[in-house]
Amino acid sequence: MKAQELKQYAWAAMFLAASLASYLMGFRPGISVYSNFLDFFIEMLTFIPFLFILVGLFDVWFPKESIEKHIGPESGIKGIGLVILLAMLQAGPLYGAFPVAYLLYKKGASTKNIFIYLGAFSCLKIPMLGIEIGYLGIKFTILRTLISLPLFIFIGYIMEKILGKEFKVNELEASSASK
Amino acid sequence: MLNNAVLFIAVTCLSLILSFIFDRRKTIQGVRKGLKMFFGMAPPFINILILVSVLLYLIPEEVILRYLGPESGLTGFFMAAIVGSITLIPGLISYPLAAALLKQGATYAVVAVFMTTLMMVGVVTLPLEIKYFGKKAAILRNFLNLFAALIIGVLMGWLM
């Protein structure tokens, strides 16, 4: 386990060695790449650790399960609000949301709310919003969020309108799809 | 960048203090959880930063400007939308990349449409999505999301 953890840093170690060699031999491109990297690395350190501490705290205080159990067939603002909130607390890529969509379907969530959940999952996850603020600024993040929100709610309505009652979510082997 | 750091540190400290007042054990548990997540993502993240640093050196600013900058026009915009729809880049990786592209002269519209299609449209994962939702629903969802992403890109370019 320990050796495997160290192995993850193999590229970083090689890069550092190459950078050091570039400095010693005055190899310009190497120095230039390293200074690029240093800028990125410092930028990352200025906010990512704090962001993860925040996400950890959030996880402890607002567990997903507490919202999940309230999700049901109710529509209207409350139903929409709940699925959006649930989506915001998630992390990971969009395909990780498909098994949750099945769960929502099983619990009787409407087609509209399932797709609103997917929309919120793709662009309103709290950890991702944090990273977005860090890299692209708070103005960008707020604007993008405000523009996206009505659009994916609207998409939810269209999906329900077109798919109607026939829509169903299939269960797959959870192990292969979710992580 | 400095403003951001101040913002994140301030919010984190405030949350820590509040959380600590209400529940010490929960706070420690939360911080542990967060740090564990941080150290879990650090190695692949650092590798990506290395890769982006090398790419930025190899790809001259003029090239990024020409293909993703203001002169790229509709071609650049749609190219970004197509690349964003097809590729599967995790957010953690795409954000530093997007910030670097902006610094090198890419427009907000291009970056916004690239980020949004990355997040909302998944061509690679479409077969998986079809298994869950059926062909009609999966294709429709991706199509509508692509359309939404284009709107978001245009509006962001206009507003930023």
Interface residues (C-beta under 8 A of the other chain):
Chain A: Q8 Y9 W11 A12 F15 P29 S32 V33 Y34 N36 F37 F40 F41 E43 M44 T46 F47 I48 P49 F50 L51 F52 I53 L54 V55 G56 L57 F58 D59 V60 W61 P93 L94 Y95 F98 A101 Y102 F115 L118 G119 S122 C123 K125 M128 G130 I131 E132 I133 G134 Y135 L136 G137 I138 K139 F140 L143 R144 I147 S148 L151 F152 I155 I158 M159 I162 L163 F167 K168 V169 N170 L172 A177
Chain B: M1 L2 N4 A5 L7 F8 I9 V11 T12 S15 L16 S19 K26 T27 Q29 G30 V31 R32 K33 G34 L35 K36 M37 F38 M41 P43 P44 F45 I46 N47 L49 I50 V52 S53 V54 L56 Y57 L88 P90 G91 L92 Y95 P96 A98 A99 A100 L102 Y108 V111 A112 M115 T116 M119 M120 G122 T125 L128 E129 K131 Y132 F133 G134 K136 A137 L140 R141 L144 N145 A148 I151 I152 L155 M156 L159 M160
